[in-house]
């Protein structure tokens, strides 16, 4: 399911539960290699997203337009990491996902690819 469809279809009314849960969330190491998110996998995390009910166009700005407002919506979101991992695993090339732009997600994918290559090289060297 793409961000546009779930943003437009659902609304969350309990913002108090989101803000309470937000204080318990810690950020993840973005260089960690995550397992791909299967398309059929449970995406109930989307029900807790700060972006529910927000105009989807905010998250898909025109080229060169500011992404600041969209990133502000993401900033305190309790499912920000889940959203980002979903976008990375599913190759989302457009829009703001997990508070990051396409360029920022490309950088993470490159870092993870380099980390995987280094780990594979280390395993090869260790067995030789």
NORBELZI-V19301 format. One record per residue. N is the residue number from 1. RES is the residue in one letter. SS is DSSP state (A for helix, B for strand, O for the rest). PSI is psi as a letter, one per 20 degrees, with the letter a starting at -180 (none if undefined). Layout:
n->{N;N}
res->{RES;RES}
ss->{SS;SS}
psi->{PSI;PSI}
This chain:
n->{1;2;3;4;5;6;7;8;9;10;11;12;13;14;15;16;17;18;19;20;21;22;23;24;25;26;27;28;29;30;31;32;33;34;35;36;37;38;39;40;41;42;43;44;45;46;47;48;49;50;51;52;53;54;55;56;57;58;59;60;61;62;63;64;65;66;67;68;69;70;71;72;73;74;75;76;77;78;79;80;81;82;83;84;85;86;87;88;89;90;91;92;93;94;95;96;97;98;99;100;101;102;103;104;105;106;107;108;109;110;111;112;113;114;115;116;117;118;119;120;121;122;123;124;125;126;127;128}
res->{X;X;X;X;X;X;X;X;X;X;X;X;X;X;X;X;X;X;X;X;X;X;X;X;X;X;X;X;X;X;X;X;X;X;X;X;X;X;X;X;X;X;X;X;X;X;X;X;X;X;X;X;X;X;X;X;X;X;X;X;X;X;X;X;X;X;X;X;X;X;X;X;X;X;X;X;X;X;X;X;X;X;X;X;X;X;X;X;X;X;X;X;X;X;X;X;X;X;X;X;X;X;X;X;X;X;X;X;X;X;X;X;X;X;X;X;X;X;X;X;X;X;X;X;X;X;X;X}
ss->{O;O;A;A;A;A;A;A;A;O;O;O;O;O;A;A;A;A;A;A;A;A;O;O;O;O;O;O;O;O;O;O;O;O;O;O;O;O;O;O;O;O;O;A;A;A;A;A;O;O;O;O;O;O;O;A;A;A;A;O;O;O;O;O;O;O;O;A;A;A;A;A;A;A;A;O;O;O;O;A;A;A;A;A;A;A;A;A;A;O;O;O;O;O;O;O;B;O;O;B;O;A;A;A;A;A;A;A;A;A;A;A;A;A;A;A;A;A;A;A;A;A;A;A;A;A;A;O}
psi->{p;q;g;g;g;h;g;h;h;q;q;p;i;m;h;h;h;g;h;g;h;h;i;i;p;q;q;r;o;i;i;p;o;q;q;q;o;q;h;i;q;p;k;i;h;h;i;j;p;h;i;p;i;q;o;h;h;h;i;m;q;q;p;i;r;q;j;g;g;g;h;h;h;h;g;j;p;i;k;g;g;g;g;g;h;g;g;g;h;j;k;p;i;q;r;p;p;k;j;q;r;g;g;h;h;g;g;g;g;g;g;h;g;h;g;g;g;g;g;g;g;h;g;g;g;h;i;none}
